[in-house]
Amino acid sequence: MSTRPMPPASTATAPLRTPHATRTAPTGVARRPPSALRQRFDRWWQARLPLTDTTLLTQRNVYILPTGPGWMLALTLLVLLIASINFQLNLGYLLTFLLAGSAVVGMHICHATLRGLTLHLAPPEPQFLGHSTLLQVQLASERRSPRFGIALAVHGSGHWAWTDVPAQGNAQVEVAFTPTRRGLHRVPTLTAETRFPLGTFRVWTVWRPAAQVLVYPAPEAGAPPLPPGTPHPGGAGSASSQGAGEFEGVRAYRRGDPLQLVVWKKAAQALASGSDALVSRDAQHTQRHALWLSPERTGLSDPEARISRLTAWVLQADRLGLDYGLRLPGTEIAQGSGAAQRQRCLEALALC
């Protein structure tokens, strides 16, 4: 018996075609990581959304998709349906369509939980850099039934704040975010979502508020004392400044003196020595010196470090109840005191 030689293995098997391995894509398109593509799409999509501090959720701005458990439920229903058809199980048909009907009803309830809801953002308060800014969002419903399981968060943060909205009532949610630099910032994009009642569908909306939040510079920790005041014209020689917010010229406390004029450090020293005598600053004496704060007086070279020290000095002068002014390149805030003066100086430092 003659045997036919077997062909080599390399000729018996067809070569594998790997077009994806040999095809090269243009640089920066196919090789772009998915996260970069996602961010680019999010920026394009959010740029098309209107800027408003009050928004009404309708079919045009509310979206719905199945969740992971929702897809698993759909797969389970498909398996049950195939098994019921194959084995002619009437109870299998009943269970399959009962679960499918429940899922459809849950889908409509989930979408109606957000649809018709009104979201309103209150004007945010200024905050110092490094502190969280709280955004107060009010949810208003005119529906006669309550809405359950509504969550809000900064878009992409994953930190959700949950609430229920009563029937024909309001609910308030606080969402926090931390700005990364000082200045005037637009409020980040917010997301509201719900998965009520079954968790098989996710209904969400994306909202771009028009409000802006002012972020003050972070005050320097352990800042040095206040710089010495400069004499007023014509008042030199009558008094000298001591720095640290303490000026020469004190007198015994008089009934009716403002608490801002009381020298609390000397009061503490007197209390430690067994005396309860209070002393107040002599307003006529202290007015002979003006406290001016400027970047040149900080003794620092870094611009942000200068701003941080000036912020600490503004807060220190405000606590002591002193009259002070602020001089920045292109800006000068006149002498003053009180909450309004503090706010003017902090705004100037945040925007300079």
Backbone torsions as a table, in degrees:
resi	resn	phi	psi	omega
1	MET	NA	129.0	179.6
2	SER	-92.3	141.4	179.6
3	THR	-110.2	135.5	178.3
4	ARG	-85.3	132.5	179.2
5	PRO	-65.9	137.3	178.3
6	MET	-75.9	139.8	177.4
7	PRO	-67.8	156.2	177.8
8	PRO	-59.2	151.3	-177.4
9	ALA	-62.6	-30.5	-177.4
10	SER	-68.2	-26.7	179.7
11	THR	-91.7	-15.7	-179.9
12	ALA	-82.4	-24.6	-176.4
13	THR	-107.2	133.6	178.4
14	ALA	-70.8	142.5	179.5
15	PRO	-65.7	143.2	179.6
16	LEU	-73.2	137.7	179.4
17	ARG	-99.7	119.8	179.4
18	THR	-122.7	74.9	-177.0
19	PRO	-66.5	-32.0	-177.5
20	HIS	-70.4	-26.4	-178.0
21	ALA	-80.0	-27.9	-176.7
22	THR	-97.1	-16.9	-178.0
23	ARG	-81.6	131.4	179.3
24	THR	-105.3	137.8	-179.0
25	ALA	-103.9	156.4	177.6
26	PRO	-59.4	144.0	-178.9
27	THR	-64.9	135.6	175.5
28	GLY	89.9	-4.5	179.6
29	VAL	-110.6	-69.5	-178.4
30	ALA	-74.5	-27.9	-177.7
31	ARG	-88.0	0.7	178.1
32	ARG	-66.3	132.3	-179.6
33	PRO	-63.8	151.5	-179.0
34	PRO	-58.0	-35.2	-178.7
35	SER	-63.0	-38.9	178.6
36	ALA	-66.3	-40.7	176.7
37	LEU	-64.0	-39.9	179.5
38	ARG	-64.2	-43.7	179.0
39	GLN	-64.6	-39.2	178.8
40	ARG	-65.1	-41.4	177.7
41	PHE	-65.5	-40.5	178.7
42	ASP	-61.9	-42.9	179.0
43	ARG	-63.4	-41.7	179.2
44	TRP	-64.5	-41.8	-177.8
45	TRP	-69.2	-44.9	-178.3
46	GLN	-66.7	-30.4	177.9
47	ALA	-64.9	-21.2	179.5
48	ARG	-87.3	-8.6	-179.6
49	LEU	-83.7	142.9	179.2
50	PRO	-73.3	151.9	175.9
51	LEU	-92.2	117.2	-179.8
52	THR	-156.4	144.2	177.5
53	ASP	-88.5	-9.8	176.8
54	THR	-133.3	125.4	-178.0
55	THR	-134.8	141.6	176.1
56	LEU	-105.6	125.5	-177.0
57	LEU	-83.7	122.1	179.2
58	THR	-130.2	-173.0	178.1
59	GLN	-64.6	-20.7	-176.2
60	ARG	-79.3	-23.1	-177.6
61	ASN	-126.7	17.2	175.6
62	VAL	-117.2	129.9	-174.7
63	TYR	-119.0	154.1	-177.3
64	ILE	-143.1	137.3	175.8
65	LEU	-148.8	152.7	176.1
66	PRO	-67.6	148.9	174.3
67	THR	-89.3	-179.2	175.7
68	GLY	-58.5	-49.6	174.7
69	PRO	-61.2	-29.8	177.7
70	GLY	-65.4	-42.5	176.8
71	TRP	-65.5	-37.5	176.7
72	MET	-64.4	-37.6	176.7
73	LEU	-64.9	-41.4	178.5
74	ALA	-62.5	-41.7	177.5
75	LEU	-63.9	-40.8	178.7
76	THR	-63.5	-41.5	178.7
77	LEU	-64.3	-37.3	178.2
78	LEU	-65.0	-42.6	177.9
79	VAL	-64.0	-42.6	178.6
80	LEU	-63.1	-39.3	-179.7
81	LEU	-66.6	-43.5	178.8
82	ILE	-63.6	-41.3	179.5
83	ALA	-66.6	-38.3	179.5
84	SER	-67.2	-38.6	177.5
85	ILE	-67.6	-41.6	-176.5
86	ASN	-67.1	-41.2	-175.8
87	PHE	-103.3	4.2	178.8
88	GLN	53.7	54.6	-178.3
89	LEU	-98.6	110.8	179.2
90	ASN	-67.0	-40.2	176.8
91	LEU	-66.2	-30.1	175.2
92	GLY	-65.3	-41.4	174.6
93	TYR	-60.5	-43.5	-178.9
94	LEU	-61.2	-46.8	179.9
95	LEU	-64.2	-41.6	-177.7
96	THR	-62.5	-49.9	-176.7
97	PHE	-74.3	-25.8	174.5
98	LEU	-66.5	-45.5	178.1
99	LEU	-67.1	-40.0	179.0
100	ALA	-64.5	-40.3	177.4
101	GLY	-64.7	-39.1	177.0
102	SER	-62.8	-39.9	179.4
103	ALA	-65.6	-39.2	179.2
104	VAL	-66.9	-43.0	176.8
105	VAL	-62.8	-42.6	176.9
106	GLY	-61.7	-34.2	177.2
107	MET	-63.1	-44.6	179.7
108	HIS	-67.3	-40.7	178.4
109	ILE	-64.4	-40.8	-179.2
110	CYS	-63.6	-43.8	-179.8
111	HIS	-67.6	-37.2	-179.8
112	ALA	-72.0	-17.0	179.1
113	THR	-65.4	-37.1	177.7
114	LEU	-93.3	-32.9	-175.7
115	ARG	-64.7	130.9	-178.7
116	GLY	91.1	-1.1	179.7
117	LEU	-85.1	141.9	178.2
118	THR	-109.4	128.6	179.1
119	LEU	-111.0	132.8	179.1
120	HIS	-134.4	131.1	179.6
121	LEU	-102.3	124.3	175.3
122	ALA	-75.0	149.0	179.1
123	PRO	-57.7	125.3	-177.9
124	PRO	-73.7	148.3	178.0
125	GLU	-83.6	147.1	176.3
126	PRO	-63.1	148.4	179.7
127	GLN	-137.0	159.8	176.2
128	PHE	-83.1	150.5	179.2
129	LEU	-61.2	135.7	-177.2
130	GLY	97.2	-13.1	177.4
131	HIS	-102.9	150.7	178.9
132	SER	-74.4	139.4	176.1
133	THR	-98.5	125.5	-178.5
134	LEU	-92.8	128.8	175.9
135	LEU	-106.6	118.8	-179.5
136	GLN	-95.2	114.8	-178.6
137	VAL	-111.8	127.3	178.2
138	GLN	-101.8	129.9	179.3
139	LEU	-108.8	122.5	-178.3
140	ALA	-118.6	136.2	-178.6
141	SER	-130.4	135.3	175.8
142	GLU	-104.0	3.6	-178.5
143	ARG	-75.8	150.7	-177.7
144	ARG	-80.7	-4.6	177.6
145	SER	-120.4	150.3	-178.5
146	PRO	-71.1	161.6	176.7
147	ARG	-116.0	130.2	-174.0
148	PHE	-115.5	152.5	169.4
149	GLY	63.9	48.8	178.3
150	ILE	-102.8	132.6	-177.1
151	ALA	-123.3	145.9	175.5
152	LEU	-129.1	148.5	179.1
153	ALA	-162.0	160.9	169.0
154	VAL	-66.9	134.5	-174.0
155	HIS	-57.6	122.0	178.1
156	GLY	87.3	-3.3	-177.8
157	SER	-81.8	-36.8	-178.0
158	GLY	82.2	1.6	178.2
159	HIS	-98.9	103.2	-172.1
160	TRP	-98.3	144.7	172.2
161	ALA	-116.0	121.2	-171.4
162	TRP	-102.6	149.0	178.3
163	THR	-158.8	163.9	171.5
164	ASP	-117.3	142.1	-180.0
165	VAL	-106.6	121.3	-179.2
166	PRO	-70.0	165.2	179.3
167	ALA	-64.1	128.3	-179.4
168	GLN	48.3	44.5	-178.7
169	GLY	-140.3	-169.6	-177.3
170	ASN	-126.7	156.1	173.6
171	ALA	-141.5	151.0	-177.6
172	GLN	-123.0	135.4	-179.0
173	VAL	-127.1	139.7	176.7
174	GLU	-109.9	123.0	178.6
175	VAL	-115.4	132.4	-175.6
176	ALA	-111.1	144.1	170.1
177	PHE	-146.7	156.3	-176.1
178	THR	-115.7	111.7	176.8
179	PRO	-65.3	153.2	-176.4
180	THR	-100.2	-9.0	178.5
181	ARG	-152.6	162.0	179.9
182	ARG	-76.3	167.9	178.3
183	GLY	116.5	-167.8	-179.3
184	LEU	-97.4	121.5	-175.0
185	HIS	-122.2	145.0	171.9
186	ARG	-78.1	143.0	178.9
187	VAL	-62.5	134.9	-177.7
188	PRO	-66.2	162.7	178.1
189	THR	-65.4	137.0	-178.5
190	LEU	-110.5	154.3	178.8
191	THR	-128.9	133.5	172.8
192	ALA	-117.8	138.3	-179.0
193	GLU	-149.7	164.0	174.2
194	THR	-151.3	152.1	174.8
195	ARG	-128.8	17.0	179.3
196	PHE	-73.3	140.1	7.9
197	PRO	-103.6	-21.3	-171.0
198	LEU	-100.7	-16.4	-176.3
199	GLY	78.6	8.5	-179.5
200	THR	-88.4	-13.8	178.6
201	PHE	-131.9	145.9	175.8
202	ARG	-113.6	120.5	177.3
203	VAL	-111.4	128.1	-175.7
204	TRP	-146.5	165.2	174.1
205	THR	-142.9	155.3	178.6
206	VAL	-118.5	131.4	-170.9
207	TRP	-131.6	128.5	177.4
208	ARG	-108.2	99.8	177.2
209	PRO	-67.8	152.1	179.1
210	ALA	-92.4	-9.2	-176.2
211	ALA	-68.8	158.8	176.1
212	GLN	-125.6	151.6	-179.8
213	VAL	-122.4	136.3	179.4
214	LEU	-94.5	128.8	-178.6
215	VAL	-111.8	114.8	177.9
216	TYR	-74.7	155.4	174.7
217	PRO	-65.0	152.0	177.1
218	ALA	-74.6	125.6	178.9
219	PRO	-67.3	146.1	179.9
220	GLU	-67.7	131.8	177.2
221	ALA	-77.2	131.1	-179.0
222	GLY	66.6	40.0	-178.6
223	ALA	-65.4	149.4	178.2
224	PRO	-68.0	169.2	179.7
225	PRO	-62.6	165.7	178.4
226	LEU	-61.1	146.4	177.5
227	PRO	-69.6	158.5	-179.9
228	PRO	-65.9	149.8	177.5
229	GLY	-76.7	158.4	178.1
230	THR	-100.1	138.9	-178.6
231	PRO	-65.0	144.5	172.0
232	HIS	-69.5	152.6	174.9
233	PRO	-59.5	127.4	-179.3
234	GLY	87.0	-6.4	-178.9
235	GLY	-110.6	2.3	-179.5
236	ALA	-65.7	142.3	178.1
237	GLY	91.5	-17.4	179.4
238	SER	-84.5	-22.8	179.1
239	ALA	-161.2	160.3	177.0
240	SER	-128.9	150.6	-178.6
241	SER	-90.6	145.3	-177.8
242	GLN	-104.6	-7.3	-178.0
243	GLY	77.9	177.3	179.0
244	ALA	56.2	23.2	179.3
245	GLY	79.1	7.7	-179.0
246	GLU	-112.0	119.0	178.8
247	PHE	-110.6	150.3	177.5
248	GLU	-64.0	156.6	177.4
249	GLY	101.7	86.9	175.5
250	VAL	-126.6	156.6	179.5
251	ARG	-143.0	171.0	179.1
252	ALA	-65.8	147.6	-179.3
253	TYR	-64.9	135.6	176.4
254	ARG	-115.1	143.4	179.6
255	ARG	-59.8	129.9	-178.9
256	GLY	99.8	-6.8	177.2
257	ASP	-65.2	137.8	176.3
258	PRO	-61.4	147.2	179.8
259	LEU	-63.7	-24.1	179.1
260	GLN	-67.4	-22.4	-179.6
261	LEU	-88.4	-9.8	-179.7
262	VAL	-72.8	132.0	177.1
263	VAL	-85.8	95.0	-173.2
264	TRP	-71.6	-26.8	177.7
265	LYS	-65.5	-43.7	177.7
266	LYS	-68.9	-31.2	177.2
267	ALA	-65.8	-39.1	178.0
268	ALA	-66.4	-40.1	177.7
269	GLN	-64.0	-39.4	179.2
270	ALA	-67.6	-38.3	178.6
271	LEU	-65.9	-36.2	178.3
272	ALA	-67.8	-29.3	179.8
273	SER	-87.8	1.8	177.1
274	GLY	93.7	11.4	179.3
275	SER	-113.3	148.2	178.4
276	ASP	-110.4	22.1	-179.3
277	ALA	-74.4	135.8	177.0
278	LEU	-109.4	147.4	176.8
279	VAL	-126.3	150.8	179.6
280	SER	-124.1	156.3	175.4
281	ARG	-71.6	143.7	174.8
282	ASP	-81.8	107.1	-175.0
283	ALA	-61.2	-39.9	179.8
284	GLN	-64.2	-32.1	-179.0
285	HIS	-76.7	-42.3	-175.6
286	THR	-71.3	-25.4	-179.7
287	GLN	-68.9	-10.4	178.0
288	ARG	-75.3	-10.1	177.7
289	HIS	-123.4	139.2	179.7
290	ALA	-112.7	133.3	179.0
291	LEU	-97.3	110.6	178.3
292	TRP	-112.9	130.8	177.7
293	LEU	-106.7	130.0	-178.7
294	SER	-149.1	157.6	179.4
295	PRO	-60.0	-31.8	-178.2
296	GLU	-65.8	-25.8	-176.6
297	ARG	-85.9	-4.2	179.8
298	THR	-77.2	-25.3	-177.2
299	GLY	74.6	18.3	-179.6
300	LEU	-116.0	157.3	-179.7
301	SER	-104.1	-29.9	-179.0
302	ASP	-73.1	130.0	-177.0
303	PRO	-62.1	-43.0	-178.8
304	GLU	-68.9	-34.2	176.4
305	ALA	-66.2	-35.9	176.0
306	ARG	-63.1	-45.8	-179.4
307	ILE	-62.7	-39.8	179.8
308	SER	-64.2	-41.4	179.3
309	ARG	-69.3	-39.3	177.4
310	LEU	-63.0	-37.2	177.0
311	THR	-62.4	-43.3	178.4
312	ALA	-64.1	-37.9	178.6
313	TRP	-67.2	-38.7	177.7
314	VAL	-61.6	-45.1	179.0
315	LEU	-64.9	-37.4	-179.6
316	GLN	-68.7	-43.9	178.8
317	ALA	-64.8	-35.2	178.7
318	ASP	-68.1	-39.0	178.0
319	ARG	-64.1	-35.2	-179.0
320	LEU	-81.5	-7.5	179.4
321	GLY	72.3	28.5	-177.8
322	LEU	-89.9	154.8	167.8
323	ASP	-81.6	131.1	-177.7
324	TYR	-150.2	159.2	176.1
325	GLY	-131.2	166.4	-176.6
326	LEU	-130.6	130.1	178.6
327	ARG	-120.1	117.6	176.8
328	LEU	-123.8	160.8	177.7
329	PRO	-56.7	115.0	179.7
330	GLY	82.9	0.1	-178.1
331	THR	-141.5	137.6	174.2
332	GLU	-138.7	124.7	177.8
333	ILE	-105.2	122.7	-174.4
334	ALA	-64.3	166.6	179.5
335	GLN	-61.3	142.3	178.4
336	GLY	-178.0	179.5	178.8
337	SER	-152.1	170.1	178.4
338	GLY	98.8	-179.0	-175.8
339	ALA	-65.9	-37.1	-179.6
340	ALA	-65.5	-41.7	177.9
341	GLN	-64.8	-40.4	178.4
342	ARG	-62.0	-43.2	-179.6
343	GLN	-66.3	-41.3	178.9
344	ARG	-61.1	-43.3	-178.4
345	CYS	-68.8	-42.4	-179.8
346	LEU	-65.9	-38.9	176.7
347	GLU	-63.1	-41.5	179.0
348	ALA	-64.4	-39.7	178.6
349	LEU	-69.5	-32.5	-179.9
350	ALA	-71.7	-31.7	-173.9
351	LEU	-101.7	-2.7	-176.1
352	CYS	-76.0	NA	NA
